[in-house]
Amino acid sequence: MENPPIPWPFWKSFLFSFFSPRFYRESGSRGRGMAYGYLLLLVALLAAPRALLFQRWASVFLPQAASKIPDFEFKKGELSSPQAQPYRVDWGPGSVFLLDTTGKIQHLNQVPGVADLQTVVLVTKRGFEERRTSLGLVRDQARDFTFMPDFQMTQAHLQRIAEAAARWSGVAAYFVLGLGWFCFEAVFLPAYAVLGLGAARWLKKSLDFDGALRLAVFSHTPAMVLAALLPWWGGREEPLSLCIFLSLGFLLFAVTCQAAAPRK
């Protein structure tokens, strides 16, 4: 009886997935390598640079955002602030935050230019209203401050909170991004395996679905590395089409490395 194949170590699987015909041939035909175990380790490795990038962004954005929030106090269900009002902050194109506890602006429809805005948040003395507009649909919601506990918030407090949030944002982003990325790939890659199986039938290569799934996971490594590292070179979003073509190219390469199917 043939001994069960020994899985490739992670670092060898990672390295050989970029160029080795032997690695792909053995992974597809002999079952070497734990595909989803490898995927989990790969995501754990590649989520780190994306989490660090998010932390770098948060360390700039959160203190800046906190600096735009004026001192305020809740007392007996009412909000007050020493800031001159109405106080308006434009968070981005079509997004506005407005504070007015003086009574000059009491409803969203009184906000100047509200019809041209996508997101509007109006905070008044006794509550807040929010309006979001998307694809021509308008959704409003409102909350009052009746049950809000009494407390006071100053710029010093806000900056300390922002700095703490920025400091831990990388850790939070790592786990959230890693979990989401792994789940997405775990659901997505079987479709690539089906494509690999079809390519094997067309090229008359010997490959079953289990082998095709392993090849799909390993051949997806270069595309995942590209998606993880490219934003560090100034790309705001990874080029999805480039990642897809790169992954398909390596999958086709992996299939061509398989032995020819036996003639019937």
Secondary structure, 3 states (H helix, E strand, C coil): CCCCCCCCCHHHHHHHCCCCHHHHHHHHHCCCCCHHHHHHHHHHHHHHHHHHHHHHHHHHHHHHHHHCCCCEEEECCEEECCCCCCEEEEEECCEEEEECCCCCCCCHHHCCCHHHCCEEEEECCCEEEEEEEECCEEEEEEEECCCCCCEEECHHHHHHHHHHHHHHHHHHHHHHHHHHHHHHHHHHHHHHHHHHHHHHHHHCECCCHHHHHHHHHHHCHHHHHHHHHHHHHCCCCCCHHHHHHHHHHHHHHHHHCCCECCCC
